[in-house]
Amino acid sequence: MRPFGYERAGTIDDALAAAAQPGTALLAGGTELLNWMRLGLAEPERVIDVTRIAGLDAIDSLAGGGLRIGAIARLNDVAADPRVRGGWPVLHDAIHKAASAQLRNLATIGGNLLQKTRCAYFRSEDPDVPCNRRSAGSGCAAISGYGDRHALFGWTEECIATHPADPPVALAALDAEVVTRRPGAAGRRIPIGELYMLPGERVDADTVLERGEVIEALELPAPAPGSAYVKVRERESYEYALVAAAGTVELSGDGAISSARIALGSVAMRPWRLRAAEQRLAGLRPDAPEVTDVLRGALADARPAAAGGYKVAIAVGAARRALMNAARAVA
């Protein structure tokens, strides 16, 4: 780890000015940044601590029933908020499955969105391992290497990695928006699914955020009490997902699905919405066998690596279970 300077930002404007300077990294919980620095994935000349910016950790109700969550709100504080538990249980569950209690006490919701892939080749301590995300043009060792955990959708020969975080999957199913601030320009409202860049768009960037652009908050629309999160992993205690699924359901008076939203995690470099399947689910009962047929059809375009074909069946099962659990919450 190379030496670096440390400063503390007192206001969001201070953070914006600092973030616009080359060689600068922002520090919130630090659970990811310090790992990047240890592995040589980030080598900032100075680190700007944003944890003391007043109001940036606030969780506020919005007109119309939505919720605004400040970027540096700690994961455990978000999950413990009674409005989140009651109105958006899929986010509560995704946070609780995201990390150990100790990490959730430190990690922030905004920082969690900006995790880098857990591809073992990207995070290898051997600098000679080919990885286009670390060294453009060097190749992708995962393409011909051990690929049982890699992408089903949106990958190219340049990169077959996935995004590992859990909360963004729940936020994608909730149609959440990322609110940003930019130095010298108006901030943006970015739908969570559009925050991330697929390898075919740019392999050297994880998100669409510009230099100096800072996440200020997340905003959730109207509550989705009929929602649930399912995470399939090798060990329940703490592990990144093989596949995850977030689902929301609204039921009609006869118990059929009137609307549904489904997002998959750990299958691409962004949360993957099954929008065509969502439309086809309308009118079906949550426990109908046809639901599985719809979900299998939604996975027909999946392109697993040779060792990752098993993830397709897991994705179908996880999505089905998320829908069933969401329906039970409002039945």
C-alpha positions as CSV (number, residue, x, y, z in Angstrom):
1,M,0.0,0.0,0.0
2,R,1.5,3.3,-1.1
3,P,1.5,6.3,1.3
4,F,-1.4,8.7,1.0
5,G,-2.7,11.9,2.5
6,Y,-5.8,12.0,4.7
7,E,-8.3,14.9,5.0
8,R,-11.8,15.2,6.4
9,A,-14.6,16.9,4.4
10,G,-16.9,19.2,6.4
11,T,-19.6,19.7,3.7
12,I,-20.8,18.0,0.6
13,D,-19.3,20.9,-1.4
14,D,-15.9,20.1,0.2
15,A,-16.3,16.5,-0.9
16,L,-17.3,17.5,-4.4
17,A,-14.3,19.8,-4.8
18,A,-11.9,17.1,-3.5
19,A,-13.4,14.3,-5.6
20,A,-12.9,16.3,-8.8
21,Q,-9.1,16.2,-8.3
22,P,-7.1,13.4,-9.8
23,G,-5.7,10.9,-7.4
24,T,-8.5,11.4,-4.8
25,A,-10.7,8.7,-3.2
26,L,-13.6,9.2,-0.9
27,L,-13.7,7.2,2.4
28,A,-17.0,6.3,4.1
29,G,-17.1,2.9,5.8
30,G,-13.8,1.9,4.1
31,T,-14.7,-1.8,4.0
32,E,-14.1,-1.9,0.2
33,L,-11.6,1.0,-0.3
34,L,-9.0,-0.4,2.1
35,N,-9.2,-3.8,0.3
36,W,-8.7,-2.1,-3.0
37,M,-5.6,-0.3,-1.7
38,R,-4.2,-3.5,-0.2
39,L,-4.5,-5.3,-3.5
40,G,-3.3,-2.4,-5.6
41,L,-6.6,-1.9,-7.3
42,A,-6.7,1.7,-6.0
43,E,-3.6,3.8,-5.2
44,P,-5.0,7.3,-4.2
45,E,-2.7,10.1,-3.4
46,R,-5.2,11.4,-0.8
47,V,-8.2,10.0,0.9
48,I,-11.1,12.3,1.8
49,D,-13.2,11.2,4.8
50,V,-16.9,12.0,4.3
51,T,-18.3,10.4,7.4
52,R,-18.7,13.7,9.3
53,I,-20.8,15.5,6.7
54,A,-24.0,16.6,8.5
55,G,-27.2,15.1,7.1
56,L,-25.6,12.7,4.6
57,D,-26.7,9.8,6.8
58,A,-30.3,10.9,7.2
59,I,-33.2,8.7,6.4
60,D,-36.3,10.8,5.5
61,S,-39.8,10.1,4.4
62,L,-40.8,11.6,1.1
63,A,-44.1,13.0,-0.1
64,G,-46.1,10.2,-1.7
65,G,-44.9,7.6,0.7
66,G,-41.3,7.2,-0.6
67,L,-38.1,7.2,1.3
68,R,-34.8,9.1,0.9
69,I,-31.7,7.3,2.3
70,G,-28.5,9.4,2.7
71,A,-25.4,7.9,1.1
72,I,-23.4,7.4,4.2
73,A,-26.2,5.8,6.2
74,R,-24.8,2.6,7.7
75,L,-26.3,-0.6,6.4
76,N,-27.5,-1.7,9.8
77,D,-29.1,1.6,10.5
78,V,-31.0,1.3,7.2
79,A,-32.1,-2.2,7.9
80,A,-33.2,-1.3,11.4
81,D,-35.3,1.6,10.3
82,P,-39.0,0.6,11.0
83,R,-40.1,2.2,7.7
84,V,-37.7,0.0,5.8
85,R,-38.7,-3.1,7.7
86,G,-42.4,-2.6,7.1
87,G,-42.4,-0.9,3.7
88,W,-39.5,-2.4,1.8
89,P,-38.7,-5.7,3.5
90,V,-36.7,-6.8,0.4
91,L,-34.1,-4.2,1.2
92,H,-34.1,-5.1,4.8
93,D,-33.4,-8.8,3.9
94,A,-30.8,-8.0,1.3
95,I,-28.8,-5.9,3.8
96,H,-28.9,-8.6,6.4
97,K,-27.7,-11.1,4.0
98,A,-25.0,-8.8,2.6
99,A,-22.3,-9.0,5.3
100,S,-21.5,-9.8,8.9
101,A,-23.0,-7.7,11.6
102,Q,-19.6,-6.1,12.2
103,L,-19.3,-5.0,8.6
104,R,-22.9,-3.8,8.4
105,N,-22.1,-1.5,11.4
106,L,-19.4,0.2,9.4
107,A,-20.3,-0.1,5.7
108,T,-22.5,2.5,4.1
109,I,-25.4,2.1,1.6
110,G,-23.7,4.4,-0.9
111,G,-20.4,2.6,-0.6
112,N,-22.1,-0.7,-1.0
113,L,-23.4,0.3,-4.4
114,L,-19.8,0.9,-5.6
115,Q,-18.3,-2.5,-4.8
116,K,-16.0,-3.9,-7.4
117,T,-16.4,-7.4,-8.7
118,R,-15.3,-10.4,-6.6
119,C,-13.8,-12.2,-9.6
120,A,-10.8,-14.0,-8.3
121,Y,-8.7,-13.1,-11.3
122,F,-9.5,-9.4,-10.9
123,R,-8.6,-9.6,-7.2
124,S,-5.6,-11.8,-7.7
125,E,-2.4,-10.8,-5.8
126,D,-0.4,-12.0,-8.8
127,P,0.0,-8.9,-11.1
128,D,0.7,-11.1,-14.1
129,V,-2.8,-12.6,-14.2
130,P,-4.6,-11.2,-17.3
131,C,-7.5,-8.9,-16.4
132,N,-8.8,-6.2,-18.6
133,R,-10.4,-4.4,-15.7
134,R,-7.0,-4.1,-14.0
135,S,-4.9,-3.7,-17.1
136,A,-6.6,-2.8,-20.4
137,G,-5.8,-5.1,-23.2
138,S,-4.2,-7.8,-21.1
139,G,-7.0,-10.3,-21.6
140,C,-9.5,-12.0,-19.4
141,A,-8.2,-15.0,-17.5
142,A,-11.7,-16.0,-16.4
143,I,-12.9,-16.7,-19.9
144,S,-10.7,-19.8,-20.2
145,G,-10.2,-20.2,-16.4
146,Y,-12.4,-21.5,-13.7
147,G,-15.7,-19.8,-14.4
148,D,-18.4,-21.4,-12.2
149,R,-19.3,-18.1,-10.6
150,H,-19.3,-15.8,-13.6
151,A,-21.9,-13.9,-15.6
152,L,-25.0,-15.3,-17.4
153,F,-25.9,-12.0,-19.1
154,G,-24.2,-9.0,-20.6
155,W,-20.7,-10.3,-20.7
156,T,-18.1,-10.2,-23.5
157,E,-14.8,-11.8,-24.3
158,E,-13.2,-8.9,-22.5
159,C,-14.9,-9.6,-19.1
160,I,-17.2,-12.2,-17.7
161,A,-17.4,-10.9,-14.2
162,T,-20.4,-10.1,-12.0
163,H,-21.3,-7.4,-9.6
164,P,-21.4,-8.9,-6.1
165,A,-23.5,-6.6,-3.9
166,D,-26.9,-7.5,-2.5
167,P,-28.7,-4.2,-1.8
168,P,-28.5,-3.0,-5.4
169,V,-30.5,-6.1,-6.5
170,A,-33.2,-5.3,-4.0
171,L,-33.1,-1.6,-5.1
172,A,-33.4,-2.6,-8.7
173,A,-36.6,-4.5,-8.0
174,L,-37.9,-1.5,-6.1
175,D,-37.2,0.9,-9.1
176,A,-35.0,3.0,-6.8
177,E,-33.0,6.0,-8.0
178,V,-29.5,7.2,-7.2
179,V,-29.3,10.9,-6.5
180,T,-25.9,12.5,-7.3
181,R,-24.2,15.8,-7.0
182,R,-21.6,17.1,-9.5
183,P,-19.1,19.9,-9.3
184,G,-20.1,22.8,-11.6
185,A,-23.1,21.0,-13.0
186,A,-26.6,19.9,-12.0
187,G,-26.8,16.6,-10.1
188,R,-28.5,13.6,-11.6
189,R,-31.2,11.1,-10.8
190,I,-30.0,7.7,-12.1
191,P,-32.2,4.6,-12.1
192,I,-30.2,2.0,-10.1
193,G,-30.1,-0.4,-13.1
194,E,-28.5,2.3,-15.2
195,L,-25.8,3.1,-12.7
196,Y,-23.7,0.2,-13.8
197,M,-21.8,-0.3,-17.0
198,L,-21.7,-3.6,-18.8
199,P,-18.4,-4.8,-20.3
200,G,-19.7,-4.1,-23.8
201,E,-20.1,-0.5,-22.9
202,R,-16.8,0.0,-21.1
203,V,-14.6,-2.6,-19.4
204,D,-12.5,-0.1,-17.6
205,A,-15.4,1.6,-15.7
206,D,-17.8,0.1,-13.2
207,T,-20.4,2.9,-13.2
208,V,-21.6,5.9,-15.2
209,L,-20.4,8.3,-12.5
210,E,-18.2,11.1,-13.8
211,R,-15.0,12.3,-12.2
212,G,-16.1,14.3,-9.1
213,E,-19.7,13.0,-9.1
214,V,-20.8,11.9,-5.7
215,I,-23.7,9.8,-4.6
216,E,-25.8,11.9,-2.2
217,A,-28.8,9.7,-1.5
218,L,-31.0,6.8,-2.7
219,E,-34.7,7.4,-3.2
220,L,-37.3,4.6,-3.0
221,P,-40.8,5.1,-4.5
222,A,-44.0,4.0,-2.8
223,P,-43.6,1.1,-0.3
224,A,-43.6,-2.5,-1.5
225,P,-44.6,-4.6,1.5
226,G,-45.1,-7.6,-0.7
227,S,-41.4,-8.1,-1.4
228,A,-38.7,-10.6,-0.6
229,Y,-35.0,-11.4,-1.1
230,V,-33.5,-14.8,-1.7
231,K,-29.7,-15.4,-1.7
232,V,-28.2,-18.7,-2.7
233,R,-24.7,-19.2,-1.5
234,E,-22.3,-22.0,-0.5
235,R,-22.5,-21.2,3.2
236,E,-25.3,-19.4,5.0
237,S,-23.1,-17.7,7.6
238,Y,-21.4,-15.2,5.2
239,E,-20.6,-15.6,1.5
240,Y,-21.2,-13.8,-1.7
241,A,-24.1,-15.0,-3.8
242,L,-23.9,-17.7,-6.4
243,V,-27.3,-16.2,-7.5
244,A,-29.6,-13.8,-5.7
245,A,-33.2,-12.8,-6.5
246,A,-35.4,-9.9,-5.4
247,G,-39.1,-9.9,-6.0
248,T,-42.1,-7.6,-5.4
249,V,-45.7,-8.7,-5.9
250,E,-49.1,-7.1,-5.8
251,L,-52.1,-9.4,-5.7
252,S,-55.6,-8.9,-7.1
253,G,-58.7,-9.7,-5.1
254,D,-58.7,-13.3,-6.3
255,G,-55.1,-13.9,-5.2
256,A,-53.6,-13.7,-8.7
257,I,-50.5,-11.5,-9.5
258,S,-51.6,-8.1,-10.7
259,S,-48.0,-6.8,-11.0
260,A,-44.5,-8.2,-10.2
261,R,-40.9,-7.0,-10.4
262,I,-37.9,-9.4,-10.4
263,A,-34.2,-8.6,-10.3
264,L,-31.4,-11.1,-10.3
265,G,-28.0,-10.6,-8.7
266,S,-24.6,-12.2,-9.3
267,V,-25.5,-12.9,-12.9
268,A,-24.1,-9.8,-14.6
269,M,-22.2,-6.6,-13.9
270,R,-25.5,-5.0,-12.9
271,P,-28.7,-6.2,-11.3
272,W,-30.6,-8.0,-14.0
273,R,-34.3,-7.2,-14.3
274,L,-36.6,-9.9,-15.9
275,R,-39.0,-7.3,-17.5
276,A,-40.5,-9.6,-20.1
277,A,-41.2,-12.2,-17.4
278,E,-42.8,-9.5,-15.2
279,Q,-45.4,-8.8,-17.8
280,R,-46.2,-12.5,-18.4
281,L,-46.7,-13.2,-14.7
282,A,-49.8,-10.9,-14.5
283,G,-52.9,-13.0,-14.0
284,L,-51.1,-16.1,-12.7
285,R,-51.4,-17.2,-9.1
286,P,-48.0,-17.1,-7.4
287,D,-48.1,-20.9,-6.8
288,A,-49.1,-21.8,-10.3
289,P,-46.7,-24.2,-12.3
290,E,-46.9,-21.7,-15.1
291,V,-44.8,-19.2,-13.1
292,T,-41.8,-21.6,-13.3
293,D,-42.4,-21.8,-17.1
294,V,-42.3,-18.0,-17.4
295,L,-39.1,-17.8,-15.4
296,R,-37.4,-20.5,-17.4
297,G,-38.3,-18.6,-20.5
298,A,-36.7,-15.5,-19.1
299,L,-33.5,-17.4,-18.6
300,A,-33.5,-18.9,-22.1
301,D,-31.1,-16.1,-23.2
302,A,-28.6,-16.8,-20.5
303,R,-25.0,-17.5,-21.7
304,P,-23.2,-19.3,-18.9
305,A,-19.5,-20.2,-19.1
306,A,-18.9,-23.9,-19.4
307,A,-18.7,-24.5,-15.6
308,G,-21.5,-22.0,-14.8
309,G,-24.5,-23.7,-16.4
310,Y,-25.9,-24.8,-13.0
311,K,-26.5,-21.1,-12.2
312,V,-29.4,-21.0,-14.7
313,A,-31.5,-23.5,-12.7
314,I,-30.6,-21.8,-9.5
315,A,-31.7,-18.4,-10.9
316,V,-35.1,-19.9,-11.9
317,G,-35.5,-21.4,-8.4
318,A,-34.4,-18.3,-6.6
319,A,-36.7,-16.0,-8.6
320,R,-39.6,-18.4,-8.0
321,R,-39.0,-18.5,-4.2
322,A,-38.6,-14.7,-4.1
323,L,-42.0,-14.3,-5.7
324,M,-43.6,-16.9,-3.4
325,N,-42.2,-15.3,-0.3
326,A,-43.3,-11.8,-1.5
327,A,-46.8,-13.1,-2.1
328,R,-47.0,-14.7,1.3
329,A,-46.1,-11.3,2.9
330,V,-49.3,-9.7,1.6
331,A,-51.7,-12.7,1.3
